[in-house]
Amino acid sequence: MFEDGAELVLDFAFDSIGVHRLEARAAVPNGRGNGALQKIGAVQECVLRKSFQRNGQYLDQVLYAILDSDRREATAAVRVH
């Protein structure tokens, strides 16, 4: 369900609103969150050290981005196959 919903949001953001870039963050220990972002085409750009506090502990976060140009290329590749 996440992937289908995320695809609708991405389509709306890039196609309807005209967004150029979307960013997302996930805590490094959150394997499911990181995997979900990668599954929808997000690219890891950096690790933000100790940028998130949970239960009194600072955690590193991964910063992901999806660009409109990457999205168009991925969509075009799917249509060719």
C-alpha positions as CSV (number, residue, x, y, z in Angstrom):
1,M,0.0,0.0,0.0
2,F,2.8,2.4,0.8
3,E,4.3,2.1,-2.6
4,D,1.0,2.7,-4.4
5,G,0.2,5.7,-2.2
6,A,3.7,7.1,-2.6
7,E,3.5,6.8,-6.4
8,L,0.3,8.9,-6.4
9,V,1.9,11.5,-4.2
10,L,5.0,11.7,-6.4
11,D,2.8,11.9,-9.5
12,F,0.8,14.8,-8.0
13,A,3.9,16.6,-6.7
14,F,5.9,16.4,-10.0
15,D,3.2,16.4,-12.6
16,S,0.4,18.6,-11.1
17,I,2.3,21.0,-8.8
18,G,5.6,21.1,-10.8
19,V,7.9,20.3,-7.9
20,H,11.6,20.0,-8.9
21,R,12.9,18.1,-5.9
22,L,11.5,16.2,-3.0
23,E,13.5,15.3,0.1
24,A,12.9,12.7,2.8
25,R,14.8,11.6,5.9
26,A,14.9,8.3,7.7
27,A,16.8,7.4,10.9
28,V,19.8,5.1,10.0
29,P,18.5,2.2,12.3
30,N,15.1,2.3,10.5
31,G,15.7,-0.3,7.9
32,R,12.1,-0.5,6.7
33,G,11.9,3.3,6.3
34,N,15.1,3.4,4.3
35,G,14.1,0.5,2.2
36,A,10.7,2.0,1.4
37,L,12.3,5.3,0.2
38,Q,14.8,3.4,-2.0
39,K,11.9,1.3,-3.4
40,I,10.2,4.5,-4.7
41,G,13.4,5.8,-6.3
42,A,14.8,8.0,-3.6
43,V,18.6,8.4,-3.8
44,Q,20.7,8.6,-0.7
45,E,22.6,11.9,-0.7
46,C,24.2,12.1,2.8
47,V,24.1,11.1,6.4
48,L,23.1,13.8,8.8
49,R,25.0,13.0,12.0
50,K,23.2,13.1,15.3
51,S,20.4,15.1,13.7
52,F,17.4,13.4,15.3
53,Q,16.6,12.8,19.0
54,R,14.6,9.9,20.2
55,N,14.2,8.8,23.8
56,G,17.1,11.1,24.8
57,Q,19.5,9.6,22.3
58,Y,20.7,11.4,19.1
59,L,20.5,9.3,16.0
60,D,22.0,9.8,12.5
61,Q,19.6,10.3,9.6
62,V,19.9,9.5,5.9
63,L,18.8,12.3,3.6
64,Y,17.2,11.1,0.4
65,A,16.1,13.0,-2.7
66,I,14.0,12.4,-5.7
67,L,14.4,14.8,-8.7
68,D,11.8,15.4,-11.3
69,S,14.3,14.5,-14.0
70,D,15.1,11.2,-12.3
71,R,11.3,10.5,-12.1
72,R,10.8,11.2,-15.8
73,E,13.6,8.9,-16.8
74,A,12.4,6.1,-14.6
75,T,8.8,6.5,-15.9
76,A,10.1,6.5,-19.5
77,A,12.1,3.4,-18.9
78,V,9.1,1.5,-17.6
79,R,7.0,2.5,-20.6
80,V,9.7,1.2,-23.0
81,H,9.6,-2.3,-21.4
